[in-house]
Amino acid sequence: MAALILVVEDEPDLARTIEYNLRQEKFSTRVAHTGESALKAAQTSPLPDLVLLDVMLPDISGVEVCRRLKTDNKTKHIPVVM
């Protein structure tokens, strides 16, 4: 089974480009465009194997999203690339 990567990017064109390139390399993807939707997507089964996280999001910062992911027992093991 391909690794699942959660792409958190608020700019739709950039999110689509990243998603396209990851799928070309045979990764599974899930996309979120806000910090709140990213937090929900990170806890949805199956859990992502990696989170690619934009720092500047429209609702809460990427740094805050990362902090919340790392303090939650369900998601703290997931690597985050910002």
C-alpha positions in Angstrom: 0.0 0.0 0.0 1.3 3.5 -0.9 2.2 5.9 1.8 -0.5 8.5 2.5 0.7 12.1 2.5 -1.5 14.9 3.9 -0.9 18.1 1.9 -1.8 21.2 3.8 -1.8 24.2 1.4 -4.2 27.1 1.1 -3.4 28.0 -2.5 -5.4 25.6 -4.7 -3.1 25.7 -7.7 -0.1 24.9 -5.6 -2.0 22.1 -3.7 -3.0 20.5 -7.0 0.6 20.7 -8.3 2.0 19.0 -5.2 -0.8 16.4 -5.2 -0.2 15.7 -8.9 3.5 15.2 -8.4 3.1 13.0 -5.4 0.6 10.8 -7.2 3.0 10.5 -10.1 5.4 9.0 -7.6 2.7 6.5 -6.5 1.9 8.2 -3.2 -1.7 8.4 -1.9 -2.7 12.0 -1.0 -5.2 13.9 1.0 -5.5 17.7 0.8 -6.5 20.3 3.3 -6.7 24.0 2.7 -7.0 25.3 6.3 -5.5 24.5 9.6 -8.8 23.3 11.1 -9.4 21.0 8.1 -5.8 19.7 8.4 -6.3 18.8 12.0 -9.4 16.8 11.1 -7.8 15.2 8.1 -4.8 14.2 10.2 -7.1 12.2 12.5 -9.1 10.6 9.8 -8.5 6.9 9.2 -6.2 5.8 7.7 -3.9 8.2 9.4 -1.4 9.9 7.1 2.2 8.7 7.0 3.5 12.3 6.5 2.2 15.8 6.7 3.4 18.5 4.3 2.4 21.7 6.1 2.3 25.2 4.8 3.3 27.7 7.5 0.9 30.5 6.5 -2.7 29.3 6.5 -5.8 31.5 6.5 -7.2 30.4 9.9 -4.5 29.2 12.2 -0.7 29.1 11.5 1.1 26.1 10.4 3.2 26.3 13.5 0.1 26.0 15.6 -1.2 23.1 13.5 2.1 21.3 14.1 2.0 22.0 17.8 -1.5 20.5 18.1 -0.5 17.5 16.0 2.5 16.8 18.2 0.6 17.1 21.5 -2.2 14.8 20.4 -1.5 11.1 21.2 -3.2 10.0 18.0 -1.0 12.1 15.7 2.2 12.8 17.5 4.1 10.0 15.7 3.4 11.5 12.2 6.4 13.3 10.7 5.7 16.9 9.7 7.6 18.8 6.9 7.0 22.5 7.0 
